Amino acid sequence: MVMEEVLNLIREFGLSLVIAVGALYALYKFFFFSIREVKNEFGRRHEVMAKNMEDVKVSLAEVKSDLKILVELLKDSKGK
C-alpha cells in the first residue's frame, strides 16, 4: 500500500521532486533531533558546572577565613 502511494507520487510529480521532498524531510528530522540533543547535553553540563561553582564558592570562603586569621596573627605578632 505505501509502496503504491510512493510510485503514484513518482508518476505524478517526477522522481526528482519526490527525492527532494524526502531529503528535506530527513534534514528536518535531523535538525530537530540535533537541537533536542544539544539542549539536553547543555542542561546536564550546566548542572555539573553549577555544582562545581558551589564547591569553588565554599573553598573561596574557607580561604578568606584562613587569610583573615593569618592577618590577625601577623598583626598580633607585630604588635608585641
Summary of the structure (lengths in Angstrom):
residues: 80
radius of gyration: 32.0
end to end distance: 98.7
largest distance: 101.8
contacts: 153
relative contact order: 0.05
helix: 96%
strand: 0%
